[in-house]
Each structure stands twice: as structure tokens, then as C-alpha cells.
Amino acid sequence: MTSTHPLHGPDYESVPPGPVEVELRLTQRVLAETAPLNIHSHNDMLKAAVLLDCRVRALVAALDAEQGERR
């Protein structure tokens, strides 16, 4: 039997996000880089999932930070 571990736990601390424009540009770059990967390749899809998860989390954090600055 294989045990699993969550990618992020309740005590997970991420790196503070950059400006929204930078995070958006980096997310777009990762989308472009992962688009041609082989959907039938487990390794390619795992790579894409991890890269996209990291970028989307950073983008959402940047948007949240910007929203907080506007309040």
C-alpha cells in the first residue's frame, strides 16, 4: 500500500509574491512552456501540474496582496 502526503499543509509558508504584472507574465510563460507537453506522458503531466500549481498560487497571492493594498 502506498501512503500519500499532501502537497501543502496548514503550516505551509510560501515566498512572498511579486507584483501582479510580473506574476502574470511568469504564469503566461509557464502556460506556453507546458502547452506542447505530451498529455499521454505521466512525467510531462506531473511536471506541468507542479509548475502550474506553483505559478497559479503565486499569481493568486499577488492578486490578494494587491487587493489588500486597495482597501
Residue, then its C-alpha position, 0 to 999 in steps of 0.5 A: m500500500t502506498s501512503t500519500h502526503p499532501l502537497h501543502g499543509p496548514d503550516y505551509e509558508s510560501v515566498p512572498p509574491g511579486p507584483v501582479e504584472v510580473e506574476l502574470r507574465l511568469t504564469q503566461r510563460v509557464l502556460a506556453e512552456t507546458a502547452p506542447l507537453n505530451i498529455h499521454s506522458h505521466n512525467d510531462m503531466l506531473k511536471a506541468a501540474v507542479l509548475l502550474d500549481c506553483r505559478v497559479r498560487a503565486l499569481v493568486a497571492a499577488l492578486d490578494a496582496e494587491q487587493g489588500e493594498r486597495r482597501 
